[in-house]
Amino acid sequence: MKQSAFSVMAHITKCCPRDAYSNHSSIWQLSSACGTTWARKTFLDTETSVILSPGHKLYSKLGNIRSAVSKRLGRPILMSWPDLRPGNNGANVRALQHLLCGHGVKLKIDNSYGPMVYRATVKFQEKHQIPADGYVRESTWLALIESPEHDDKGKNLKHQALAVQTILRQNNLDIELTGVFDDQTRKGIHIQQTWRGLDPTGELDVNTWCAILGGATPAEERLPPVIEFGPVIVPENLW
């Protein structure tokens, strides 16, 4: 019987996540606004000492989930970079904008992949002999994270730091947007590396960039699976 990543992922909600959060302790936090007080459940990641919301808790385990799917299918995890395209919004677009600025592009940092970002991306791709379609894939990311030959007054390093800090903040880590690779930022990188099965050096390399931007790397195969699968049945006519 055929099995695919799609079919396995479709059954994740039906499987038994007994050990999914074994290194998380529940914490109830009180929040107040406009005279109203309410409680929300958060989790302490005892491995990294980070307090996580339920959504961020799940994010911290994506590498473990991919590891489980990989082992269930008997297939390796391949490096996979996120795709960005016109119309996208969010922290990854903001990181893209910072990385473009680090290469001398003048852009408004607004989290939105609009016409100006599209034109800047196409121009950058043309300069680096990448298919100039405005879609940000692996080849474009690899060119963006490379420092230019001449870093004018450390501008590229500053925007690289801001790009990383933007994503780390999005992931609920206590990081300030300083534009400097300070101790807190290196600690955040260290935590991200731990979550994704990478060597926790606190330094940036290609695999760490990929992981921070939301991609997958083969290092995730090192992570213990956090879910158990029941029987997976795929119709023969699925393909």
C-alpha positions in Angstrom: 0.0 0.0 0.0 1.3 3.4 -1.0 2.1 6.0 1.8 2.9 9.6 1.3 3.8 12.5 3.5 0.4 14.0 2.7 -1.4 10.9 3.9 0.6 10.7 7.1 0.2 14.4 7.9 -3.5 14.0 7.3 -3.6 11.6 10.2 -1.6 13.6 12.7 -4.7 14.9 14.4 -5.9 11.3 15.0 -2.6 10.0 16.4 -1.6 9.8 20.0 0.9 12.7 21.0 1.7 11.2 24.4 5.3 12.4 24.4 4.8 15.5 22.2 5.3 17.9 25.1 7.2 15.8 27.6 9.7 18.6 28.1 7.0 21.3 28.6 5.4 22.2 32.0 2.0 23.9 32.0 1.9 27.5 33.3 -1.2 29.6 33.7 -0.5 33.3 33.2 -2.9 36.1 34.2 -3.4 39.0 31.8 -5.3 42.2 32.4 -6.7 44.8 30.1 -9.5 47.4 30.4 -10.3 46.2 33.9 -10.7 42.6 32.9 -8.4 39.8 34.0 -8.2 36.4 32.3 -6.0 33.4 32.4 -4.3 31.6 29.5 -2.4 28.4 29.5 1.3 28.6 28.4 4.1 26.1 28.5 7.6 26.2 29.9 10.1 24.5 27.5 12.4 23.0 30.2 15.1 22.3 27.6 15.5 26.0 26.6 13.7 27.8 29.5 11.3 29.6 27.1 7.7 30.2 28.0 5.6 29.3 24.9 1.9 29.9 23.9 0.1 26.8 22.5 0.8 28.0 19.0 4.5 28.6 19.6 4.7 25.3 21.5 3.6 23.5 18.3 6.0 25.5 16.2 8.9 24.5 18.5 8.0 20.8 17.7 7.7 21.1 13.9 11.1 19.5 13.5 10.0 16.6 15.7 6.8 16.2 13.7 8.8 16.1 10.4 11.1 13.6 12.0 8.2 11.4 12.9 6.7 11.6 9.4 10.2 10.8 7.9 10.6 7.7 10.0 7.0 6.6 9.3 7.6 6.8 5.6 11.2 5.6 5.7 12.2 8.7 3.7 14.9 11.3 4.4 14.2 14.9 5.3 15.5 17.1 2.5 16.6 20.7 2.8 13.6 22.8 1.9 13.5 26.6 1.9 10.3 28.7 2.3 8.8 30.3 -0.8 7.8 33.9 -0.9 5.9 35.6 -3.7 4.0 38.9 -4.3 1.0 39.3 -2.0 2.7 37.6 1.0 2.8 39.3 4.4 4.5 38.7 7.7 7.8 38.2 9.4 9.5 36.3 6.6 8.7 39.2 4.2 10.1 41.7 6.7 13.3 39.5 6.9 13.4 39.5 3.0 13.2 43.3 3.0 16.0 43.6 5.6 18.2 41.2 3.6 17.6 43.2 0.4 18.4 46.4 2.2 21.6 44.8 3.3 22.6 44.5 -0.3 22.1 48.2 -0.9 18.4 48.3 -1.8 16.3 51.1 -0.4 13.0 49.8 0.8 10.3 50.6 3.3 10.2 47.9 5.9 6.5 47.1 6.2 6.1 43.3 6.2 4.3 43.4 2.8 5.5 41.9 -0.5 4.2 44.7 -2.7 5.3 46.1 -6.1 8.5 47.8 -4.7 9.7 44.5 -3.1 8.9 42.7 -6.3 10.9 45.0 -8.4 13.8 45.0 -6.0 13.7 41.2 -5.9 13.7 40.8 -9.6 16.6 43.3 -9.9 18.5 41.3 -7.3 17.9 38.0 -9.1 19.0 39.5 -12.4 22.3 40.7 -10.8 22.9 37.2 -9.3 21.9 35.3 -12.5 18.9 33.8 -10.8 15.6 33.3 -12.8 14.1 36.7 -12.3 10.5 36.0 -11.6 10.2 37.7 -8.2 9.6 34.4 -6.4 12.0 33.9 -3.5 13.2 30.3 -3.4 16.4 28.5 -2.3 18.7 30.1 -4.9 17.5 33.6 -4.0 17.7 33.0 -0.2 21.3 31.7 -0.6 22.3 34.8 -2.5 20.6 37.1 0.0 22.3 35.6 3.1 25.7 36.0 1.5 27.5 39.2 2.5 28.4 41.5 -0.4 32.1 42.1 -1.2 32.0 45.5 0.3 29.8 45.9 3.4 29.3 49.7 3.6 29.8 50.6 7.3 28.5 47.2 8.4 25.1 47.9 6.7 24.7 44.3 5.6 25.6 42.8 9.0 23.0 45.2 10.6 20.2 44.1 8.3 21.1 40.4 8.7 20.8 40.8 12.4 17.5 42.6 12.0 16.2 39.8 9.7 17.1 37.2 12.3 15.8 39.2 15.2 12.5 39.7 13.4 11.9 36.0 13.0 13.1 35.1 16.5 10.6 37.6 17.9 7.9 36.1 15.8 8.7 32.8 17.4 8.0 34.2 20.9 11.6 34.7 21.9 12.6 37.7 24.0 14.7 39.5 21.4 15.1 43.2 20.8 15.4 44.6 17.3 18.9 46.1 17.8 20.5 45.3 14.5 23.5 43.8 16.4 24.3 40.1 17.0 24.3 40.6 20.7 24.1 37.9 23.4 20.3 37.7 23.4 20.2 37.2 19.7 22.9 34.5 19.8 20.9 32.8 22.6 17.8 33.0 20.4 19.7 31.4 17.5 20.9 28.7 19.9 17.3 28.0 20.9 16.2 27.8 17.3 19.1 25.4 16.5 18.0 23.2 19.5 14.4 23.1 18.2 15.6 22.0 14.8 18.2 19.4 15.7 21.2 21.6 14.6 24.4 21.9 16.6 23.6 24.7 19.1 26.5 27.0 18.3 24.6 30.3 18.4 26.2 31.2 15.1 24.7 31.5 11.6 25.3 29.0 8.8 23.3 28.0 5.8 21.3 25.3 7.8 20.6 27.7 10.6 19.4 30.4 8.2 17.1 27.8 6.5 15.7 26.7 9.9 15.2 30.3 11.2 13.3 31.3 8.0 11.0 28.3 8.5 12.5 25.7 6.2 13.4 22.1 6.9 16.9 20.6 7.1 18.2 16.9 7.3 19.3 17.7 10.9 15.7 17.3 12.0 16.1 13.5 11.5 18.1 13.6 14.8 15.0 14.8 16.7 12.9 12.3 18.6 9.5 11.7 17.1 6.7 13.3 19.2 3.7 11.5 17.7 2.6 8.0 17.1 0.8 6.9 14.0 -2.0 4.3 13.7 -2.6 2.5 10.4 -2.4 4.7 7.4 -4.4 3.7 4.5 -4.0 5.4 1.1 -6.5 4.7 -1.7 -4.8 3.2 -4.7 -6.3 5.8 -7.0 -4.9 8.7 -4.9 -2.2 9.3 -7.5 
